[in-house]
Amino acid sequence: MLSMTSDLIFFRGTVRYASVHAHLGRIGSRRDDLESLAYTLVFLLRGRLPWQGYQGENKGFLVCKKKMCTSPESLCSFCPQPFKEFVEYVVNLKFDEEPNYAKCISLFDSIVGPNPDIRPINTDGAQKLIHQVGQKRGRISLEGETDEQPKKKIRMGMPATQWISVYNARRPMKQRYHYNVADSRLVQHIDKGNEDGLFISCISSCANLWALIMDAGTGFSSQVYELSPHFLHKEWIMDQWDRNYYITALAGANNGSSLVVMSKGTLYTQQSYKVSDTFPFKWINKKWRDGFYVTSMATAGNKWAIVMSRNAGFSEQVVELDFLYPSEGVHKRWDSGYRITAVAATWDQTALILSVPRRKPTDETQETLRTSAFPSQHVKEKWSKNLYLASVCYGRTVS
Ligand SMILES: *[C@@H]1O[C@H](CO)[C@@H](O)[C@H](O)[C@H]1NC(C)=O
């Protein structure tokens, strides 16, 4: 449960040479070793790296951000050409991709000259490691792949913001959505929904306007909400806690106002929240140890609000925090029984909470979409396949 974040908190290795994936708390693979080697070589050659000099609590984040937006060309602008090619090759390796060591070595032939006495590289150890982590791969072949061009996955460029929407398979139910809702129109939508037997299941904000999902499948018996100019309004939340309401959805607008929805009829027994300028990994880690799980999350500008509850119905939980939508991580987690249970994004980062439910759902299907406009047409198509909106957020997803 703690594996995803322990690397981030108890960061092992040197920040200066760490791979981007190591910064993001991913499980290390040989790709990461090669990326560190590339940074080390460039450092030895040039005497410094572009991400040196950051200080303070946010250092790791700033270094990681700089690494992600430094192109191989600019990193290696004063290095011989093979270094640039090496950096390009290693930063584009996939998690379980077999590094082509022979190719890496041959890149440097032009500057060190081919050495006929060079010993063949023994990759037996590496191969054992692969089998231990359960990857099914064929035998390592150093021949035959040498002509393959490295895949181009561009890390730089203008950030783009999108809607991320998450759909779960459910028995047919009534669901309704509203988007681009101004503050003044919230009441009428919510009142109408309540009249029709719907409660708010999730909310989000884009450009200081609200997106609102209401449905008949929440299991809540009663619901209250507050629109507040604060992120978040502590007194109101504490009053509702006293009345046995728990936070079940929240959203923050860019201008710092928030919409908090609290419901009766959840299984939660205790709840706690934190508002923070950086993603509060340490706090989450501590709460996990106390039996709390993240149940809602929102951002306002670059601020995060995380809600954690006891008796949340999960047996395990991880956080995927990335500078872009972490599809590689999500697919790996889906394969091992996790489902996305909360999403939030700032202009810089996207956070996904993935949890293993205590009670396995009869249909585990979960799908995600990233769209530049609110996915109204897609939602309707999903309904026809009994897939219902479960989480939605707006923020940075690609770079
Ligand atoms: C945030 O923006 C909305 C829409 O422009 C406006 O109605 C609201 O008063 C603003 N809130 C704050 C706290 O500035």
The ligand as a MOL file (V3000), in Angstrom:
LIG
                    3D

  0  0  0     0  0            999 V3000
M  V30 BEGIN CTAB
M  V30 COUNTS 14 14 0 0 0
M  V30 BEGIN ATOM
M  V30 1 C -15.1550 33.2310 -8.4430 0
M  V30 2 O -15.6360 33.3950 -9.7720 0
M  V30 3 C -17.0460 33.3200 -9.9060 0
M  V30 4 C -17.3780 33.3720 -11.3920 0
M  V30 5 O -16.6830 34.3900 -12.0410 0
M  V30 6 C -17.7240 34.4470 -9.1130 0
M  V30 7 O -19.1180 34.3310 -9.2100 0
M  V30 8 C -17.2720 34.3110 -7.6570 0
M  V30 9 O -17.8070 35.3660 -6.8990 0
M  V30 10 C -15.7610 34.2930 -7.5350 0
M  V30 11 N -15.3990 34.0140 -6.1550 0
M  V30 12 C -14.3830 34.6010 -5.5210 0
M  V30 13 C -14.1190 34.1370 -4.1400 0
M  V30 14 O -13.7240 35.4730 -6.0450 0
M  V30 END ATOM
M  V30 BEGIN BOND
M  V30 1 1 1 2
M  V30 2 1 1 10
M  V30 3 1 2 3
M  V30 4 1 3 4
M  V30 5 1 3 6
M  V30 6 1 4 5
M  V30 7 1 6 7
M  V30 8 1 6 8
M  V30 9 1 8 9
M  V30 10 1 8 10
M  V30 11 1 10 11
M  V30 12 1 11 12
M  V30 13 1 12 13
M  V30 14 2 12 14
M  V30 END BOND
M  V30 END CTAB
M  END
